[in-house]
Amino acid sequence: MSTVLEKRHRAPARTPAPGRARRRTGPSPLMAVPALAFFAVFAVVPLGGVAVLSFMAWDGIGDPSWAGLANWAAALTDPATYHAIWLSVQVMVLSWLVQTPISLLLGVLIAGRGRFRAVLGVLYFLPMLLSAAAIAIAFKALLDPNFGMSRAFGLDVLSQDWLGDPTLALYVVVFVIAWQFVPFHTLLYQGGVRQIPASLYEAAQLDGAGRVRQFFHITLPQLRYTIITSSTLMTVGSLTYFDLVFVLTGGGPGDATRLLPLDMYLSGFSGNDMGRASTLAVLLVVAGLALSLGLSKLSSFRRGSQLEGA
């Protein structure tokens, strides 16, 4: 009996005062210190060094000397720089126009159920396992006018000098880039489609909507954040195409495929002008940041689920 009385007359639990700060819950911000330190050592410090080197005259062997704004003036008045920028813009736009619809349609297809779709998914993702250099070597052999596909299939249309024609080389580069990166963006869209609630499609079917109307009125609106993410990775990533183009064409024929990243490399390691190469590297970083921020502002990117933004 006394035990019952003690429980009844036990003092109620204390509640924190309204003005008293609550104890922080969740992981400590200190857990981010190793990642931030890693980023600072391997990203911020090298980038700062490149920015300083853009004001130096250095051939990569001797001691660098202060050059002031000479490298910037030379790079910004050189027609080759603007030609490389124009080629990079072309590759960026063409890559987006080619990769986005293909990746979106493949992602919607593979996101469905069925064994054949799983098999197709494995086949589509095979290019992700190959390096850019290996892909470039393979396509360089396939497109050889003497020993490539033209000899294998005996078709005259394939006997063109795809990589030696200045009017075709850039489009071949865009095609090979799309072949390499479409699987990655397909994976993004596949994950986005599988996050869409099935109840939306069921309600649309009850209203008599077909597959095409469901795609344009449900799938596309729900995938807009995925499209933004994919487009950002695609456009900013187009500023880093170097290894594939270097192995595939070397910037040729002439300067038909000498993109800005390749121009940076050739200026530094072939022309022994590290100052100009560092200037181009800073331009690439600034362009990448501007593209990322511009896409975020243009799309009014905000936090929230895709369903909330529908």
C-alpha positions in Angstrom: 0.0 0.0 0.0 2.8 2.4 0.8 4.4 1.7 -2.6 1.2 2.7 -4.3 1.0 5.9 -2.3 4.6 6.7 -3.1 3.9 6.4 -6.9 0.8 8.6 -6.6 2.6 11.3 -4.6 5.8 11.1 -6.6 6.9 14.5 -7.9 6.2 15.0 -11.7 9.2 15.0 -14.1 10.9 18.3 -14.6 10.4 20.0 -17.9 13.2 22.3 -19.2 12.6 26.0 -18.7 11.4 27.8 -21.9 14.5 29.9 -22.1 17.0 27.1 -21.4 18.8 25.8 -24.4 18.2 22.1 -25.2 21.0 19.7 -25.4 22.3 19.2 -29.0 21.3 15.9 -30.5 22.8 14.1 -33.6 26.4 13.8 -34.8 29.0 16.3 -33.7 30.2 18.9 -36.2 33.7 17.7 -35.3 33.1 14.6 -37.4 33.3 16.7 -40.5 36.8 17.9 -39.6 38.7 15.0 -41.3 36.7 15.4 -44.5 37.2 19.2 -44.5 41.0 18.8 -43.8 41.2 16.3 -46.7 39.4 18.7 -49.0 41.6 21.6 -47.9 44.9 19.7 -48.5 44.0 18.1 -51.8 41.7 20.7 -53.3 42.0 24.2 -51.8 45.7 24.3 -51.4 46.5 23.1 -55.0 43.9 25.5 -56.4 45.6 28.3 -54.5 48.9 27.3 -55.9 47.6 27.2 -59.4 46.1 30.7 -58.9 49.5 32.0 -57.8 51.2 30.3 -60.6 49.0 32.0 -63.1 50.8 35.2 -62.3 54.2 33.6 -62.8 56.4 32.9 -65.8 57.6 29.3 -65.6 58.7 26.7 -68.1 58.3 23.8 -65.6 62.0 23.3 -65.2 63.7 26.5 -63.9 62.7 28.9 -61.2 59.4 30.7 -61.7 59.5 34.5 -61.9 56.8 37.1 -61.4 55.0 38.0 -64.6 52.0 40.0 -63.2 49.0 40.0 -65.5 51.0 39.1 -68.6 49.7 35.5 -68.7 46.1 36.7 -68.3 46.6 39.3 -71.0 48.2 36.8 -73.4 45.5 34.1 -72.7 42.5 36.5 -73.0 43.8 38.0 -76.3 44.8 34.8 -77.9 42.3 33.6 -80.6 43.3 30.0 -79.7 41.8 30.5 -76.2 38.4 31.6 -77.6 38.5 28.8 -80.2 39.0 26.3 -77.4 36.2 27.9 -75.3 33.8 27.8 -78.3 34.6 24.1 -78.8 34.0 23.4 -75.1 30.7 25.1 -75.3 29.7 23.1 -78.4 30.6 19.9 -76.7 28.7 20.9 -73.5 25.5 21.8 -75.4 25.6 18.8 -77.8 26.4 16.4 -74.9 23.4 17.7 -73.0 21.1 17.4 -76.0 22.2 13.9 -76.7 22.7 12.4 -73.3 19.6 13.8 -71.5 16.8 12.3 -73.5 18.6 9.0 -74.0 19.4 8.7 -70.3 15.9 9.7 -69.2 14.2 7.2 -71.5 16.6 4.4 -70.5 16.2 5.2 -66.8 12.4 5.0 -67.1 12.6 1.8 -69.0 15.1 0.1 -66.6 13.2 1.3 -63.5 10.3 -1.0 -64.4 9.9 -4.6 -63.4 10.9 -7.6 -65.6 13.8 -9.9 -66.1 14.6 -8.5 -69.6 14.9 -5.0 -68.1 17.4 -6.2 -65.5 19.5 -7.8 -68.3 19.3 -4.6 -70.3 20.3 -2.7 -67.2 23.5 -4.8 -66.9 24.4 -4.3 -70.6 23.8 -0.6 -70.4 26.0 -0.1 -67.4 29.0 -2.0 -68.9 30.7 1.3 -70.2 30.9 2.5 -66.6 33.4 -0.3 -65.9 35.8 0.9 -68.6 38.3 3.7 -68.4 38.2 6.7 -70.7 41.6 5.8 -72.2 40.4 2.2 -73.0 37.2 3.5 -74.6 39.2 6.0 -76.7 41.5 3.3 -77.9 38.7 1.0 -78.8 36.8 3.6 -80.8 39.9 4.8 -82.5 40.5 1.2 -83.7 36.8 0.8 -84.7 36.7 4.1 -86.7 40.0 3.5 -88.5 39.2 3.9 -92.2 41.5 1.1 -93.2 41.2 -1.6 -90.5 38.0 -0.7 -88.6 34.4 -1.3 -89.1 34.6 -0.4 -92.8 36.7 -3.5 -93.4 34.6 -5.7 -91.1 31.2 -4.8 -92.6 32.3 -3.8 -96.1 30.1 -0.6 -96.0 31.4 2.4 -97.9 29.6 4.8 -95.5 31.8 3.5 -92.7 35.1 4.0 -94.6 35.1 7.7 -94.0 38.0 9.2 -92.0 35.9 9.9 -89.0 38.7 11.2 -86.8 40.7 12.9 -89.6 37.9 15.0 -91.0 37.6 18.4 -89.2 33.9 18.6 -89.9 33.2 15.1 -88.3 35.8 14.8 -85.6 34.0 16.9 -83.0 30.7 15.1 -83.5 32.5 11.8 -83.1 34.0 13.0 -79.8 30.4 13.9 -78.6 29.2 10.5 -79.6 31.9 8.7 -77.7 31.4 10.9 -74.7 27.7 10.1 -74.7 28.5 6.4 -75.0 30.6 6.6 -71.9 28.4 8.7 -69.7 24.9 7.8 -70.6 24.9 4.8 -68.3 25.8 7.0 -65.3 23.0 9.4 -65.9 20.6 6.5 -66.6 21.4 5.2 -63.2 20.4 8.6 -61.7 17.1 8.6 -63.5 16.4 5.0 -62.6 16.8 5.8 -59.0 14.6 8.9 -59.4 11.8 7.0 -61.1 11.7 4.4 -58.4 11.2 7.1 -55.8 8.0 8.2 -57.4 4.9 6.9 -55.4 3.0 4.2 -57.3 -0.2 5.8 -56.1 0.2 8.7 -58.6 0.2 6.3 -61.5 -2.7 4.3 -60.1 -4.8 7.5 -59.8 -3.8 8.5 -63.3 -4.9 5.1 -64.7 -8.3 5.5 -62.9 -8.7 8.9 -64.6 -8.0 7.2 -68.0 -4.5 8.6 -68.6 -2.3 6.6 -70.9 1.5 5.9 -70.7 2.4 9.0 -72.6 0.3 11.3 -70.5 1.6 9.7 -67.3 5.2 10.3 -68.5 4.7 14.0 -69.3 2.4 14.8 -66.3 3.8 12.6 -63.6 7.2 11.3 -64.4 8.8 14.4 -65.8 7.5 16.8 -63.1 8.6 14.4 -60.3 12.1 14.0 -61.9 12.9 17.7 -62.2 15.3 17.7 -59.3 17.0 14.7 -60.8 17.2 16.4 -64.2 18.8 19.4 -62.5 21.4 17.2 -60.8 22.1 15.3 -64.0 22.4 18.5 -66.0 24.7 20.1 -63.5 27.0 17.1 -63.5 26.8 16.9 -67.3 27.6 20.5 -68.0 30.3 20.9 -65.3 31.8 17.6 -66.2 32.1 18.7 -69.9 34.8 21.1 -68.7 36.9 18.2 -67.6 37.0 16.1 -70.8 40.7 15.6 -71.3 41.8 12.0 -71.3 39.3 10.7 -73.8 39.9 13.5 -76.3 43.7 13.3 -75.8 43.8 9.6 -76.6 41.1 9.7 -79.3 42.2 12.7 -81.4 45.0 14.5 -79.6 43.2 17.7 -80.3 43.2 17.2 -84.1 42.9 17.2 -86.9 44.5 20.6 -86.6 42.8 22.2 -83.6 39.3 20.9 -84.5 38.9 19.1 -81.1 41.3 21.1 -79.0 39.0 21.7 -76.1 39.9 24.1 -73.2 41.1 21.3 -70.8 43.2 19.8 -73.6 44.5 23.3 -74.5 45.5 23.7 -70.9 47.5 20.4 -70.9 49.2 21.1 -74.2 50.1 24.6 -73.2 51.7 23.4 -70.0 53.4 20.1 -70.9 54.0 20.5 -74.6 54.5 24.2 -74.9 56.3 24.5 -71.5 54.2 27.5 -70.5 52.9 26.7 -67.1 51.8 30.2 -66.5 49.3 30.2 -69.4 48.2 26.7 -68.5 47.5 27.8 -64.9 45.5 30.7 -66.2 43.4 28.4 -68.3 42.9 26.1 -65.2 41.6 29.1 -63.2 39.2 29.9 -66.0 37.9 26.4 -66.0 37.3 26.4 -62.2 35.5 29.8 -62.4 33.4 28.6 -65.3 32.5 25.4 -63.5 31.4 27.3 -60.4 29.4 29.8 -62.4 27.6 27.0 -64.2 26.8 25.2 -61.0 25.5 28.4 -59.3 23.6 29.5 -62.4 21.8 26.2 -62.7 20.8 26.3 -59.1 19.5 29.8 -59.3 17.8 29.2 -62.6 15.9 26.2 -61.3 15.0 27.8 -58.0 16.6 24.9 -56.3 15.3 24.4 -52.7 15.2 21.7 -50.1 12.3 19.3 -50.1 11.2 16.1 -51.7 10.3 15.7 -55.3 6.7 15.1 -54.2 6.5 18.4 -52.4 7.8 20.2 -55.5 5.2 18.7 -57.8 
